[in-house]
C-alpha cells in the first residue's frame, strides 16, 4: 500500500482528498498546511508520494517545498493548484513534478495521475540505483578504469587509475592525456591503429610510464564508442598492472628450463643405471669364478671402480636436477671432514694453504655421506679457482642455534639446532650480479675449459634434499664463505653390516618370475638367481608375464618386475597377477628416480623396492627375505 502525504492549507479540501485516497486503497499518514511542516515531516518519514498545493500557509510555498524535497529526498511530487498561468508553470518545472493537476479535478484524473507518478517513481529509482551501482563498480574496481575522448583527453577515471599512474587527484590526472603515458611512440601508434582497425583491443600489452616517470608494464582492454556515422566519440579502458606478472613469467620460464634439464637427467640416469647393474653384477660373478692361474683381479677391480665412478656421476646428474636418490644415515660430520683431509689436499695447488677445524661439539647429522663428500669437494674446488694466485682455505664445523628465521640463498633458515659446515677462501669474492645466479645449472664465470656450471647446482640440490640450507657471505676484500646448515640429528647411530652377514646363505629352490624390458638386466638377474638355486622364469614385458602365469601349473613364489615398462607398468602388472594369485609376493626394481615414479602415480609405499644399480648379494638377500616373510 502506497503512502501519500497531502499538503493543502484548506482543511476541508485536504480531508476530501484524504477520503478519496483512502477509498482507492492508499495510506495517508499526514495532512500538512505549510511547506515548512511537510519538509520537517519528510525528515522523519519518507512517503511514496506527496500531493502538494502551490499556495500554502507560511513563508514557503509549494514550489519551494517540492524543490527541496525532490532534491534532498528524491520523493515524487504532484502539484495540485488552481494556477495555470505561464509564470507558475515555468516555476513548477524547476521542481520537476511528477504531475500537475488543475483544481477542481475529477477523482478519476487524480487516481490516474497518482498511479502514473508512482510507476514513474519506481522506474526512476531503479535508474538511480543502477547509476549508483555502476558508479560504485567503476570506483571500486581493482583495475585502472578510465574514460577519455576521441583525442585521448581524460574525462573520468577511478581510484585504481590514480594509484596505478601515481596521480594524487582527479584534477591532476585530467591534465595528463592517454597519449602522454606511452613510453614508445610505436606502441602509441599500435594503440590507435588497433582502435581504428579492430574497433576494440583485448588484453593488449603496453609499456607505459607513471606520473613520476617510472616505467611499468600494463595489459589493457580497450572499448571505443562510435556514433551513428562511425565517428569515434569516447574510449573506455580497463588497465591491469602486469609488471610483477612479467617478472614471475620470467621466473616460470627459468623453472621450466630447470624442469626440462631435470627430466633429461632422470632419463639418462635410468639408462645408465641399467648398464651399471649389468657391469657390477658380471664383475662380481667373474670374481667368484677365479680359479685359474691367470691374474684378472686387477682388471676386475678396475671395472668395478669404473662402475662405481659412473654411479657417482649418475648421482651428481640427479643432484643438480634435484632428483637424486639419497641414502641417508647417521654420521659424525667432524669425522667425515677429517677423513677427507688427504683427498681435499690433492684438490688444491701448493700455493694454497688449507686449514681444517672440525670443532662442532655436536656433529651428528642424518645425511648421505657420499653426497656430503661431493658438497665439500665442490666447494673446495670453487675456493681453489677463486684464488689463481694462491691464498688460504678454511674448512670448519661449529654448532649454531637459530632462534629466529632468516633468509638465505635457498629460502629461509628455520629455527633449530644446526651443525654448520663452512668453506671459506681469501679469493676475489662474488659480485652481486653473479651472486644471484651461482646456483643455476650451467651458469659459470669460469672459462669453458675449466667450468661446466654444475658444481654449485649440485651442492644446492644435495643440501636441499638433506633438509639443509646454504648461506653465502662474500666481499671483494675478504673472499667468500659458504655456510652449509645441516640439522643436528637425533637418530640412533646405524651399525654397519659385516661382510660375513652380507655373504650369508641367501639361496633357495623356489620359482621366481622376472619381468624386465632391458635384456642385459634380465639375463643378469636370471643368472644370479639360477646360480643361487632358484627356478627362474623370464618375461620381457607385462603381456608375456601374464601368459606365463596363466600357463604355469603351480603358483609362483615371487614376482620380480621393473617398475616402468612400455604398455603395462610394474604396478599394473602386479595388480593384474594378484587377481589370479592374491598372495603373490612382489619385488619392484627401477633405475628411475623416485620422483619419476611418483609422477607416474605408481604406488610402491607398501611394496619392497630395489634401486638400480644393485649388487648380486643385495638382490639375493631381498629375495630371501620376501619369500620367507609370512
Residue pairs with C-beta under 8 A, 6 or more apart in sequence:
1 25
1 26
1 27
2 26
2 27
2 48
2 49
2 114
2 118
3 26
3 27
3 28
3 29
3 45
3 47
3 48
3 49
4 21
4 26
4 27
4 28
4 47
4 48
4 49
4 50
4 51
4 114
5 28
5 29
5 30
5 31
5 32
5 38
5 41
5 42
5 47
5 49
5 50
5 51
6 14
6 17
6 18
6 21
6 28
6 30
6 31
6 32
6 50
6 51
7 31
7 32
7 33
7 34
7 35
7 37
7 38
7 50
7 51
7 52
7 53
7 56
7 62
7 65
8 14
8 17
8 31
8 32
8 33
8 51
8 53
8 56
8 80
9 33
9 34
9 53
9 55
9 56
9 57
10 53
11 33
14 31
14 33
15 31
17 51
17 80
17 110
18 28
18 31
20 107
20 110
20 111
21 28
21 114
22 28
24 111
24 114
26 114
29 45
29 47
30 38
30 41
30 45
30 47
32 38
32 41
33 56
33 57
33 58
34 56
34 57
34 58
34 60
35 56
35 58
35 60
35 61
35 62
35 64
35 65
35 68
36 58
36 59
36 60
36 65
37 58
38 50
38 52
38 65
38 69
39 60
39 65
39 68
39 69
42 50
42 69
42 73
42 75
46 73
46 75
47 75
48 75
48 76
48 118
48 121
49 75
49 76
49 77
49 78
49 98
49 114
49 117
49 118
49 121
50 66
50 69
50 75
50 76
50 77
50 78
51 77
51 78
51 80
51 114
52 62
52 65
52 66
52 77
52 78
52 79
52 80
53 62
53 79
53 80
53 81
54 61
54 62
54 63
54 79
54 80
54 81
54 83
54 88
54 92
55 61
55 62
55 81
55 82
55 83
56 62
56 65
62 79
62 81
63 79
63 88
63 91
63 92
63 94
63 95
66 77
66 79
66 95
66 97
67 94
67 95
69 75
69 77
70 76
70 77
70 95
70 96
74 124
74 125
74 128
76 98
76 117
76 118
76 120
76 121
76 124
77 95
77 97
77 98
78 97
78 98
78 99
78 100
78 101
78 113
78 114
78 117
79 92
79 95
79 97
79 99
79 100
79 101
80 101
80 103
80 105
81 88
81 100
81 101
81 102
81 103
82 102
82 103
84 102
89 100
92 100
98 116
98 117
98 120
98 121
99 113
99 114
99 116
99 117
101 109
101 110
101 113
138 145
138 156
138 158
139 158
139 159
140 158
140 159
141 158
141 160
141 238
142 160
143 160
143 238
143 239
143 240
144 157
144 158
144 160
144 161
144 163
144 164
144 165
144 218
144 237
144 238
144 239
144 240
144 241
145 157
145 158
145 160
145 161
145 236
145 237
145 238
145 239
146 154
146 155
146 156
146 157
146 158
146 161
146 178
146 236
146 237
146 239
147 154
147 155
147 156
147 157
147 234
147 235
147 236
147 237
148 154
148 155
148 177
148 178
148 234
148 235
148 237
149 155
149 233
149 234
149 235
150 231
150 232
150 233
150 234
150 235
151 177
152 177
152 178
152 179
152 235
153 174
153 177
154 173
154 174
154 176
154 177
154 178
155 234
156 170
157 170
157 173
161 167
161 173
161 239
162 168
162 169
162 170
162 173
164 210
164 216
164 218
164 239
164 241
165 173
165 176
165 181
165 208
165 210
165 211
166 210
166 211
166 212
166 214
167 173
167 176
167 211
172 211
176 211
178 191
178 235
178 237
179 188
181 208
181 209
182 188
182 191
182 206
182 207
182 208
182 209
183 207
183 208
183 209
183 215
184 207
187 206
187 207
190 204
190 206
191 201
191 204
191 206
191 222
194 201
194 204
194 222
195 201
195 222
195 224
195 232
195 235
199 224
199 226
200 221
200 222
200 223
200 224
201 220
201 221
201 222
202 221
203 219
203 220
203 221
204 219
204 220
204 221
204 222
205 217
205 218
205 219
205 220
205 242
206 217
206 218
206 220
207 215
207 216
207 217
208 215
208 216
208 217
208 218
209 215
209 216
210 216
216 241
216 243
217 241
217 242
217 243
217 245
217 246
218 239
218 240
218 241
218 242
219 239
219 240
219 242
220 237
220 238
220 239
220 240
221 237
221 238
222 235
222 236
222 237
222 238
223 235
223 236
223 237
223 238
224 232
224 234
224 235
224 236
225 232
225 233
225 234
225 235
225 236
226 232
226 233
227 233
254 440
258 321
258 322
258 440
258 441
261 320
261 321
261 441
262 321
262 322
262 323
263 321
264 321
265 317
265 318
265 320
265 321
265 323
266 318
266 321
266 323
266 592
266 593
266 595
266 596
268 314
268 317
269 314
269 317
269 318
269 323
269 591
269 592
269 593
270 564
270 590
270 591
270 592
270 596
271 591
272 310
272 313
272 314
272 591
273 314
273 591
273 611
273 612
273 613
274 518
274 520
274 521
274 591
274 612
275 310
275 520
276 307
276 310
276 311
276 314
276 612
276 613
277 520
277 521
277 524
277 591
277 612
277 613
277 614
278 520
278 521
278 524
279 303
279 306
279 307
279 310
279 613
280 304
280 307
280 613
280 614
280 615
281 524
281 525
281 527
281 528
281 615
281 616
282 524
283 300
283 303
283 304
283 307
284 304
284 615
284 616
284 617
285 527
285 528
285 531
285 616
286 296
286 300
287 297
287 300
290 296
290 297
290 300
307 613
311 613
312 370
312 374
315 324
315 325
315 370
315 371
315 374
316 324
316 374
316 454
316 458
317 324
318 324
318 325
318 461
318 593
319 371
319 374
319 458
319 461
319 462
319 465
320 441
320 454
320 457
320 458
320 460
320 461
321 441
321 461
322 461
322 464
322 465
323 461
323 593
323 595
323 596
324 371
324 461
324 462
324 465
324 593
325 593
325 594
325 611
326 367
326 368
326 371
326 462
326 465
326 466
327 368
327 370
328 366
328 367
328 368
328 466
329 366
329 367
329 368
329 369
329 494
330 364
330 365
330 366
330 489
330 491
330 492
330 493
330 494
331 364
331 365
331 366
331 367
331 369
331 372
332 363
332 364
333 358
333 360
333 363
333 364
333 365
333 372
333 397
333 419
333 421
333 486
334 358
334 359
334 360
334 363
334 397
335 358
335 363
336 369
336 372
336 373
336 376
337 356
337 358
337 376
337 395
337 397
337 421
338 356
338 358
340 373
340 376
340 377
341 356
343 377
344 354
344 356
344 376
344 377
344 380
344 395
345 354
347 377
347 380
347 381
347 384
348 354
348 380
348 383
348 384
348 393
349 384
349 390
351 389
351 390
351 391
352 384
352 387
352 390
352 391
352 392
352 393
353 391
353 392
353 393
354 380
354 392
354 393
354 394
354 395
355 392
355 393
355 394
355 395
356 395
356 396
357 394
357 395
357 396
357 397
358 395
358 396
358 397
359 396
359 397
359 398
360 397
360 398
360 399
360 419
360 420
361 399
362 399
362 417
362 419
362 488
363 397
363 419
364 419
364 488
364 489
364 491
364 493
365 372
365 419
365 486
365 487
365 488
365 489
366 487
366 489
366 491
367 466
367 468
367 486
368 462
368 466
371 462
371 466
372 421
372 462
372 466
372 486
374 458
374 459
374 462
375 421
375 458
375 459
375 462
375 463
375 484
376 395
376 421
376 423
378 455
378 456
378 458
378 459
379 423
379 459
379 482
379 484
380 393
380 395
380 423
381 455
382 455
382 456
382 482
383 393
383 423
383 424
383 425
383 427
383 480
384 393
384 425
385 446
385 450
385 451
386 425
386 427
386 428
386 429
386 479
386 480
387 393
387 425
387 426
387 427
387 428
387 479
391 425
391 426
391 427
391 479
392 425
392 426
393 423
393 424
393 425
394 422
394 423
394 424
394 425
395 421
395 422
395 423
396 421
396 422
396 424
397 419
397 420
397 421
397 422
398 419
398 420
398 422
399 417
399 418
399 419
399 420
399 488
400 417
400 418
400 419
400 420
400 485
401 416
401 417
401 418
402 413
402 414
402 415
402 416
402 417
402 418
402 485
403 415
404 415
405 412
405 413
405 414
405 415
406 412
406 413
407 413
408 469
408 470
408 471
408 472
408 485
409 438
409 439
409 470
409 471
409 472
410 439
410 460
410 463
410 464
410 469
410 470
411 469
412 469
413 469
413 471
413 485
416 487
416 488
417 487
417 488
418 485
418 486
418 487
418 488
419 485
419 486
419 487
419 488
420 483
420 484
420 485
420 486
421 483
421 484
421 486
422 481
422 482
422 483
422 484
423 481
423 482
424 479
424 480
424 481
424 482
425 479
425 480
425 481
426 478
426 479
427 479
427 480
428 476
428 479
429 474
429 475
429 476
429 477
429 478
429 479
429 480
430 438
430 472
430 474
430 480
434 445
435 472
435 474
437 443
438 456
438 472
439 456
439 457
439 459
439 460
439 470
440 453
440 457
441 453
441 454
441 457
442 452
442 453
442 454
442 457
443 453
443 457
444 451
444 452
444 453
445 451
459 470
459 482
459 484
460 470
463 469
463 470
463 484
463 486
466 486
467 486
467 487
468 484
468 485
468 486
468 487
469 484
469 485
470 482
470 483
470 484
470 485
471 482
471 483
471 485
472 480
472 481
472 482
472 483
473 480
473 481
473 483
474 480
474 481
502 617
502 621
503 617
504 621
506 532
506 617
506 620
506 621
506 623
506 624
507 532
507 533
507 534
507 620
507 624
508 532
508 533
508 534
508 623
508 624
508 627
509 533
509 534
509 535
510 534
510 535
510 557
510 558
510 627
511 534
511 535
511 536
511 537
511 552
511 554
511 556
511 557
511 558
512 529
512 534
512 535
512 536
512 537
512 556
512 557
512 558
512 559
512 560
512 623
513 537
513 538
513 539
513 545
513 548
513 549
513 556
513 558
513 559
513 560
514 522
514 525
514 526
514 529
514 536
514 537
514 538
514 539
514 560
514 561
515 538
515 539
515 540
515 541
515 542
515 544
515 545
515 559
515 560
515 561
515 562
515 565
515 570
515 573
516 522
516 525
516 538
516 540
516 560
516 561
516 562
516 589
517 540
517 541
517 562
517 565
517 566
518 562
519 540
521 562
521 612
522 538
522 540
525 560
525 619
526 536
526 538
528 616
528 619
528 620
529 536
529 619
529 620
529 623
530 536
532 620
534 623
537 548
537 552
537 556
539 545
539 547
539 548
541 565
541 566
541 567
541 568
542 565
542 567
542 568
542 569
542 572
542 573
542 576
543 567
543 568
545 559
545 561
545 573
545 577
546 573
546 576
546 577
549 556
549 577
549 580
549 581
550 580
555 581
555 583
555 584
556 581
556 584
557 585
557 627
558 584
558 585
558 586
558 587
558 623
558 626
558 627
559 573
559 574
559 577
559 584
559 585
559 586
559 587
560 586
560 587
560 589
560 623
561 570
561 573
561 574
561 586
561 587
561 588
561 589
562 570
562 588
562 589
562 590
563 569
563 570
563 571
563 588
563 589
563 590
563 592
563 597
563 602
563 604
563 609
564 570
564 590
564 592
564 596
564 597
564 600
564 602
565 573
568 576
569 600
569 602
570 588
570 590
570 602
571 588
571 602
571 603
571 604
574 584
574 586
574 588
574 607
577 584
578 584
585 626
585 627
585 629
586 607
586 608
587 607
587 608
587 609
587 610
587 622
587 623
587 626
588 604
588 607
588 608
588 609
588 610
589 609
589 610
589 611
589 612
589 614
590 597
590 609
590 611
590 612
591 611
591 612
591 613
597 604
608 622
608 625
608 626
610 618
610 619
610 622
